[in-house]
Amino acid sequence: MNKAMSNKFIKVHQTSSRLRYKYFLLKEKFIDEGILKKYLEKIKHVESVRINKKAYSIIFEINKDITSEIESILSKLTLDELLSNCQNEAVCVSCISDEEPSIKGMVRASSALISERFVSNNLLKASITTSASIPLLIDGSKELLEEGLTSKVLESAAVAISIYRKDYLAANSTNMMLELGEYIEETTVHKSDDLLKELAKPNVEEAWVEKVVDGKITEVLIKSNEVQVGDIVVVGIGNTIPVDGHILEGTGSVNQVSMTGEAEPVVRYRGDRVISGTIVEEGRFRIWAEHVGSDTATQRIKHYIENSLNEKSSVQLKANKLANKLVPVTLGLAGVSYIFARDFERVASILQADYSCALKLATPVAFKSTISKAGHNGIMIKGAKSIEALSNADTFVFDKTGTLTCGELEVISVESYSDDWTEEEVLNLTASTEEHYFHPVAEAVVKAAKERGFVHMHHEEVEFIVAHGVKTEVKGKSVVIGSRHFVEDDEKIDFSEHKDKINNSLKNGKTLLYIGYDEKLLGTIGLSDELRENTKESISKLRKLGVKNIIMLTGDTKEKAKLIADEIGIDEIRAELLPQDKAKIVKELMSEGKKVAFIGDGINDAPALISAHVGISMSRGADIAKATADISLLKDDIACVVEAKEYANKTMNLINNNFNATVGINSCILAGATFGLFSPIVTAVLHNGTTIGLLLNSIRGVKQ
C-alpha cells in the first residue's frame, strides 16, 4: 500500500484500467456520494466511478493512464468546490432540477385520444396513436434490455398489444393515464424539493470583516468564501448573516424564518449563537465566525436534505422488492390467459393491472413530502430511515440540561470557603477564567460577575477540558474550575472539610460549579436551570403517540433528579452519570429490545445520539450533536420533538394504508382482468386511477 502525494488519499490498488483509493474527504459527514461521483466522472478518460462512503473508497475504471491527473484532482478537491459544482451543474444527479415538470407528454397523449375519435381512416388512427405512444414504447424497450422485466415494460407491452389489435381507444386511454400519473409524481417531487432549492441558492457573496490595516482595526469588505474561522464579522440592519458564530458585541433582533420557521424576529445578545442565512432586522452585531463556507448550518442542512431525498427506508425497499417480484406474476398470468383463452384483449387487460406503479411511487412521495413539510417547520429529518425509526420508537431517553430544561443557567449563590477570599473575589476569579468560552455555565458566571461590578483578574493561558472544566494559573498557583468529578477525583482536591455545606446546596436543588485554588477547595457557585414551560405537556403528548417508556439522564444527584421527574411525569431516572454513561445506557435499553430515541444537545451526547435507533438534537446544542443526530431541531422548543414523532407516525400510517390499498385494489383489478371481466380501457382507468389517487393521498396525508 503506497501512500499518495497528498495525505487526503491513499492509493490501494492500480492496474492499467483500474485505480482504487482510500479518500478521506468521504469521512466528511455532509458529503453526497452522488455529487462526488458525477464530479469525478467528468474527468477525461474515466469510464466509470464507484464510491463506497462507509469504506472511504473510490474505484476508477479508466481507458488511459491518467493516475497523476486523478491524484492531482483528489488532493485539491474541497467540499466548497464540490458544493459549488453541484449548484452550477444543471444535470447533477443528486441536485434537484429547477425545471418545471413538463406537461408535453400529457398534452400529446390526450390530443391523440381526442383526435382519434374524430378520424374514420384506420391507417390515420394507427399513425396518430403510434406517434403519441412512441416515447412509452421506446422507454419500455430500453428498460427490457437494460433492467429486464419492469412495470414500464408491462405498460408499453399493453399499449403495443392494443395498437396491434387496432384497439386505439384502449391504447390512447392507457397512454394518457400513464402520462397523467407521471406528471402528478413529477409535480409532487418538484414541490417537495422547494426547501432544498431555497437552500441551494447562492450564499451571501460578500461580508464585512475586521482587519488590522496600518496598525488600526478596520472593517474590510471581502468575498464571503474568504472568511476564516476566528474572523470577526460585522453585520448590520437588513444584512444576511454569512457565518455560524457567537455574538461578541451588540444587541438586536434577527429574522430566523428561513431556518426555523419562526415568524417573529428573536432578540439576540452577547454570547448568543447566530446561524447563517438569517437576517438582522434591528441592531448591529460583531460575530465571531465559528463555521464558514460549506460548514455553515445552511450548507450542511442542504446536504442533509439532499441525502434525505435520495435515501430509501426499509419499507420503501420492501415496496420496491415486492413490486419487482409481482411483475413476473402479472406477465405469467397474461401468458396463461392467452394459452387458455387465445384472447389478446384479455392479455392487454392483464398487463394493465400491474402493482409496480402505485407501490414504487406513493411511498417515496410520502417520505419526500414529509421531509419537506417538516423542514419548513424547523425540523430537519435526515432521511426516510429516520422517519421509520422514529415511528417505531417506543422508548424516549432525554438528557436533562438544555433539553427538558431551558439550558440557561443563572447564578443564585456564591460561597467562599476561605477567609482570604470574598464571594465577589471568588466570582471574579471564575469569570476571568471562563469569559473566553461560550458554555452556558461560563456565560452565567460572566453575566453574574458583570452585574456585581466585574473586576478582571490576570491569569495564564486557560486549558479547556471537554465535559469537565478549565485549568489555569493565577499568581503562580493552580486554578481548576468545573464539575465535582473533575475537581475532586481528577485533580485530587480534598472536599471533606466542606461536605456539609455542599450537601445542603445540593439538597436545595442547586447545580454547583466547584473552584479549586492552590490545590484547595476555594468555594462553589450555585446555579439553577428552569424546566421548559411546556415540558410536562410534551411528555404527556408523547405517551398519547404510543411512547411506552420515558427516561431522563442527568449528572445531577438522585434527589434533584427525582424532584424534576415527579414534576413532569418521567418513568425512570438515571442520575449522577458521567458523560460516557449515556451511550452505555442507550445500548443497554436497545439490547432489551426497546426501540430507542435519544434527545440531547451537548458534546458528550454525540455517542448516545449515534448509538440510538434515532437521535434528535436540540437547536442550541453542540455542532457535533447536530451532526451525529438523525433529526436536528432548528427551534428551541421541546414541542418539536412531539411534532417530529407526529410526522413520523402519520407518515408510516399513510404508507401502510397506501400499501394495503395498492395490494387489495390491484389484486381485484388483476383478478377481474384475468377472468375477462374488464376491458383494457376499464383496467387502465381502474389501475392508473388507483395510482393517481394514492399519489394524491401521499401528498395530502401528512398535514399537521
N, C-alpha and C positions, 0 to 999 in steps of 0.2 A: 504494500500500500504506500504509494508515493504522495507525499504532501505537495499540493499545488503551490503556485506562486503566492496566492493570497490565503490568509487564514480564514476566509469566508467559505472555502470549499476544500474538499479532499478528493482527488481522483482515485476511484476504487478499482476501475477496470477499463481497459481500452483494447479494441480491435480495429481493423481497417474500416468497419462500418458501424461501430457501436462504441459509445462513451457512457460511462456511469460515474456520477459524482455524489458525494455527500455534500449537500448545500445547506449551510447553516442559516441562511435567510429564511428558510422554511420553518425555523423554530419560532419565528415571529407569529404571535397568536392571530394577528389580524390579516395575514396574507391569504389571498384566494388562489387556489391551485389553477383554476380556470384562466384567470388573468395572466398568471405567470406562464402557463402552457402556451396561450395564444401569443404572448410576447416572444417567447423563445422559438416558436415555430416560424417566425418571420426571418430568422437568420438564414442567409443563403446557404444552400446545400444541406440543410436539415430536413430530413424526410418526415420524421415524426418525433414527438416528445412524450415521455411518460413520467408522471410525477407521483411519488408516494410521500405524502406530507408527514405521516407518522414516522417513517424511516428516514426523513430528510433526504430522500433520494430522487435524483433526476437521471433519466436514461435518454440519450440522444441516439437516433438512428440517422446516419449521415451517408452521403454518396461521394464525399471527398474529404480528405484530411483537413479539417478546419479547427483542430484542437486549440490552437493559440487564440483564434478569434473567439471561440466559445468561452475560454477561460478568461479572456480579457473582459468580455461582457459580464460574466458571473462576478468577477471581482469588483466591478464598478457599479453594478446594479443596486439601487436603493428602493426602499418601499415607496418613497415620494415619487420617483421616476415611474415606477410600475403603476401607481395610482393615477398619475398624470396621463400615462399611456391609455389606461382604462377609460378615463374621462374623454379623451380625444379620439378613441378608436370607435368608429361607427358600428363595426360588426363584431365587437368583442363579445364572446360567448357568455361571459359572466356578467357583463353590464346589461342594463335594461335599456332597450332602444327607445328613443324619443319618437319614433314613427307611430302615427296613429294606426290602429287596426284597419286593414283595408276592407272596404265593402264591395270591391270589384267582383269577387267570386260569387257573392250572394246576388248581385245585380245580374251577372252573366247567367247564373242558373235559373233565377226567377224569370228573366227575359225569355229564355228558351222554353220554360214551362208554359208561359202565356202565349208566345207566338206560335208554338207548335199546335196549339188548339185551333188556330185560325188557318192552318195550312192543310190542304187536302192531298197534296202530292207526297207520296210516301218517301221518295228519294230526298225531297227537300226536308221532310220531317227528320229523316235519318241524319242528314247533314247538320241540321240545327242542333239536334240532341247530342250527336257525337262531338261537335265542336265545343259545346258547353261542358261536356264530360271529359275532354282530353286531359286537363290538369289532374283530375282524380285518377284517371286510368294510368297516366304516366307515374304518378306518385305510388300507386298500388304496385305497378310493375317493378319500380325501383326497390320498394320495400321487400317484395318477394325475393329478389335477387340478393339483397344485402342483409335482410334480417329474417327471412323465412316467412312463415305464416303469421300475419298480424291482423288487427282489426281493419286497417287500411286496405289490406289485400282482399279481405272478405267484402268490404264495401265496394271496391272497384269491380270485383267479380260479379256482385249482384247487379250493378249498373250495366256491366258488359253483357250479361245474360239477358237483361231486359231489352237492350238495344238489339241483340241477336234475335230475340223473339218479336221484335217490332212493337214492343210494349213501351212506346215512347213516353207515355204519361207516367208510368212507374219509374222509368229511368230518370226523367227530369224532376219528378217529385222527390225521389231519393237524393239526388244531387243537391237540390235546393235545401232540403232539410239538413244535410250534412254541412253545407256552407253556412247555414244559419247557426248551427251549433258551434262551428269553428269560430265564427265571428263573435259570438257571445263569450266564448272562452278567452279569445284574444283581448276583447274589451275588458273583461274581468281582471285578467292578469295585468293589463296595462294600468288599470285604475289602482290595483292593489300595490303597484310599484311606485305610486306617487311619492311616498316618503323617501324612497331611495333616490329618485330623480331629483327631489328637492335637495337632499344631502349631497348629491353629486355635483351640484353647481359649484363654480369656482369659489374658493375661499376669498377672504379679504386680500386684495393684491398688495396693499402697502400698509405699513404700520409705523407709528411714531415711537422711537426708542431713544432712551437716554444714552448719550455717548460723551466721553471726555474729549473735548476739542479745545486745543490751546490752553490746556490746564483747567478748563471750565466744563461743568456738566451742561450739555446742550441737547435739546430734543432734535433728533435727526429722522427724516422720513426715508425708510428703506423698504425693499421688497419683503413681503411677509415671509417668503421662503428663506430669507437670510436671517430671520430672528433666531437667536440661540437660547438654549436653556440657561436661565440665570439672568437674562436681559431684563431691564425694567421697561415695560411697555406702557405708554401713556394713551389713555382712551377717554375722549370727551363726549359730550351730548351728540346723539344721532349717529355715532360710530359703532361699528360692529367689533366686538372683541375678537382678536385674531388668534389668541392662545388660550390654553388652560393654565390657570395660575391662582395666586393668592394676592389679595389687595394689601399693598404696603401702606397706602395713604389714600384717603378720600372716602366720601360718603355719597351715596346716590341711589337711584333706582335702575334696575336692569330688567328689560323685557326678555323673558326666557321662553316665550310661547313656542318658538321654533324647536326647542329642545325638550321642554317639559309639558307643553300644552297648557301651562298656566296663563290665563288671560290677563290677570292683573300683574303689573310690574312688582318686583320684590326689591326691598331695600337691602343694600349691601354695605358693610362697614369694613374697617381694617381687620385683616385676618380671615375674612370670608373668602370662600373659593368661588371663582367665576369660570365659566366654560365658553369655549369658542362658539361662534355663531349666534351669540346673544347680543342684544343691542342696549347701549347705555341711553336711557331716556332722560335722566337728570343727574347732574354731578359730573365729576371728573376723577378718574382713578389712575394711580400708579400701580401697575400689576407686575409682580414677579413671575416670569414665564417658567412654568414647571414642565409643560408639554407643548411642543411646537410641531408644525408640519403635519406629517401623516400620523403622528402620535397624539394629536388632539382628539377630544371627545367626538367632534363632528365626523372626522375621518374614520375613527375606529368604529363608530356606530354604522357608518356606511359599509364597512367591511362586514360587520356583524349581519346586517340586513342582507347584504349581497350573498353571503354564505347561507343565510337562513332560507332565502327564497329558492335555493337550489338543493337544499338538503331534504332527504326523504326519511320519514319516520318508519317504524316497523309496520304500522298499519297501512301506510302508503305502499310499502314494498309488498305487503301481503295482498293488497288490492291488485297491484300490477302483476304479481305472480299468478293470482287466480285468473285474472283476465287473459294472460298468455296461455294458461292451461286450458281455458274454455274455448279458445279459437279452434283447435283441432276437433273439439267436441261438436261445435257448430258445423264445421266442414264435414265431419263424419256423418252427422245426421242428414246433411244435404246429399251426400253420396248414397247413403242407404235409401233415402226417399226416392232418388232418381232410379235406383235399381228396381224398386218395387212399383213405383207409380209411373215411371217414364214421363215425368211432367216437369219441364223446365220452369214453369211458372211457380210450382211449389219449391223448387230448388232456389229460385230467386228470392222467394219469401223467407226461406230459412236463413239464407245468407244475410238478409237484412237484420235478423234478430240476434245480433251479437252483443255480448256483455261488455266488451272492452271499453267502448267509448265512455259510458257512464262510470264504470269502475275506475278508469285511469284519470278522467278529467275532474270529476267532482271533488275527490279527496285533496289533490294539491291546490285547487282553487279555494277550498275551505281553509286550508292552512295559510295560504298567502293572504287571504282576506283578513284572517285573524291577526297575523303578524303586522300587517299594515295598520289595522284599526287600533291595535294595542300600542303600536309605535306612536301614533298621533296622540295617544293619551298618556305618553310618558312612560310606557312600559316596553322596554326593548327585549323582545323574545328572540333568542338566538337559534331559531330553527324549529322544524316540525317535531324533532325528537324531544325538545324541551317542553313543548305543549303536551305531548303524550305523557311524558314523565310526570309533569305537574298534575295532570288529570288523575293519574294513578296514585299520587302521593296520599298516604293516609296518616303520616306522622310528620308534623311540622316542628322543627327544632329552631328556636330563636336564641341568638346571642342577645344578652340584655342591653348593654350600653350602646346607645346610638340606634338601636333597633326598636325595642319595646319602650325605651326611654328617648328623650329628645336629643341626648348626646351633648347638651350644652350645660356644662358644669359651672357652678358658682361657688366661690369660696364663702363658707359660712362660719369658719373659725380658724384661728391660728394659735398654736400653743408652743411656747418655748420651754425647753427642759434645762436651760442653762441660765444662771443668774447674770451671766455676762452678755446675754443677748436678749433684746426686747422682741416682742412679737413683730413689730414693724421691721426690725432688722432681719429677722428670720424670713419674713415675706419678701423683703428687698433682695436678700441673697438668692432666694429661689427664683424670683422674677428675673434677676440679672442673668442667671444661668439659662433659664427657659425661654427668654424672649426671642431667641432666634428660630424657634420651632413653632409650627402651626398645629400642634397637637392640642386637642380640647383641654387637657389639663393645663398645659403651658399657657394657653390663651386665657383661661380662667384666672390663673395666678397673676399674669401680667396685668389683666384688667383690674383685679382687686388692688394690686400694688399702686397702679396709677390713680385709682380712686382715693387712696390713702396718702398720696404725695410721694410717689416713687423716687427713690434715690438710688441711682445705679452703683453697683459695687464692681470694681475691677476684678476680672478673673482671667485665667489662662484659657487656652483652646478647650472647647467643650466636645466631649465624646458622647455620641448618642447610641445607646444600646437598645435595639428594636424590642418593643414589648416589655422593657424592664425599666429604663430610666436614663439619666445622664450623669456624667462624671466630669469634674474639672478640678482646678486648684485655685484657692484664694489665699494670698499671703503665704504661699508655700505649703499650705495644708490642704489635704484632700477634701473634696466636697462630692458627696454622692446623693442623688435625689431620685426617688422612684418608688416602686412597689415594695411591700414588706419582704417579699421573697428575694428581691434584688438586694435591698439594703441589709437585711438580717442574714440571709443564707449565703448569698453570693459574696457580699462584701464583709461578712463576719462581724457586723456591728451588734453589740450586746443590747437587747431590748428589755432585759429582766427588770431593771430598776423602774421602768415606766409602764409596765404591763397593765396596771390597774387603770391608768389614765387612757391608755389606748383602747382597752376593752370597753370602757364607759362610752367613748366616742363611737365605737363600732355598734354598740347596742342602740345608740340614738340614730342609727341609720346613716352615719356619715361615711363617705368614701375618703380614705386617708392617703395623703402623699407624705412620705417619710423623708426627712432631711438628715443626712449624716455629715458631721464636720469633724475633722481631725480624729477620725475613727471612733467617734462617739455619736449617739443619737441626739441631735441638736433640738429637734422638735417635729411637729406634724402640722399639716394644713388639712383642714376638713372641708370636703366638697360635697355637693349634693346635685343629683341629676333627676329631674322630674320625669314621671311617666308621661308618655304622649296622651293627650286627652281622649283620643279615640282608640286606644289600645284594647281596652276591655270590650268595646263594641266589635272591633275587628276579630278578636279571639272568638267571640260568640258567633259571628258570621261564618268563620272557618268551620266551626262544628256543624253548622247547618249545611255546609257544602260537602260534608262527608269526611272531614278530618277526625280521626279517632283519638289520636294522641298528640298533645301539645306540651312540649318540653322547653324549659328555659335553662340556658347555660350561663354561668357567671363566675367571675373570680371573687365575688363578694362572699361574706360569711353566710352560713346556712340560715342564721336568724334573719338577716336582712333580706335574703332571697325569698324566704318563706313569707315575709310580710308582703312583698310585691306579688308573689304567686297567688296568695289568698285574695288579694285585692282585685286581680284581673281574671282569675279563674284558670290558672295554669295547672295541668295534671301532675307534672313531675318537675322537680328542680335538681340540677347538678351544680353545686356551689363549690367555692374555694378551688377553682380549676386553674391549672397552668395553661398557657396558650396551646401547647401541643396536645392537651387532653381532649380538645373539641373534636378533632378528626377521629380520635380513637373511639369516642362515644358514638359518633355518626356511624362508624364501621361496625360497632357492636350492635347497634339498632338494625342495621341492614342485614347482619348475619342472623338476626332473629326473624327475618322475613318481612320486616317492615319496609314500606316504600317511603323513603325519607326526603323531605325538602328541608334544606338548611338556609336560614336567613341571617345574614351578618353584614358587617361593614368594615371591619378592621383588617390590618395587615395579617394579623395572626388568625383570621378567619379563612384565609385562602385555602389551606389544606382541607378544611371541612367543606368548603364550597365545592371543591373538586371531587371530594370523596362521595358526597351525597348523590342520590339519583337525580336531583335537580337543585342547583344552588341559586339563591336570589340575593343580590347585593343591593343595599340601600344607597340612595343617591349621594349622600355625603360621605360615603365610605372611601377607603383607600383605593387607589387605582388598581392595585394588584387584586383586590377583592372583586372589583368590577370586571377585570379582565378574565378572571377564572370562573365567574358566575355564568350560569346558563341564561339567567334573566337579570337585567340591570334596570333598576328603577331610577327614573330621572326626576321624580317628585319626592320631596322629603316627607312622605306620608305613608304610614304603615297600612292604610286602607288600600294602597296599591297592591299589596300582597294578596288581599282578598279579591281585588279586581282581576289580577292575573290568574288566580285559581278559578274564578268565574269564567273567564275567557277560555281557559283550558277545558273545563268541564263541558261548557256549551259546545265547543268545537268538536270534542270527541263524541258527544251525544249526537250532534248533527251528522258527523261522518258515519257513525254506526247506523243511524236511521237511513242515511243515503245508501249505505252498503246493503242493508236488508231489503230496502225498496228496489234497488237495482236487481238483486238476485231474484226476488219474488216476481216482480213485474216482467222482467225479461224471460224468466222461465215460462211464465204463462204465454207470453208472445211466441216464444220458440215452440212450445207445445202446439199452440194453435196453428202456426205456420207448417209444422211437421205433418199435422193431420189434415192440411188443406183448408183450414177454416178461414185463413186470412190471405188476401191477395197481396202481391208485392207492395202495392200502394198503401194498403192498410197497415201492413207490417212496418213499412218505412215510417209512416206517420206515428204509429204507436211507439216504435223503438226510439226514433230521434226525438219525438216529443217528450219521452221519458228522460232522455239525456239532457235536453234543454231545461226541463223542469227541475232536475236535480242540480244543474249548474246554477240556476236562479236561486234555488233553495240554499246552496252553498254561499252565495253572495249575501243573501238576506239574513242568514241564520244566526250570526254571532253579534247581534246588536246588544249594546249594554243598556 
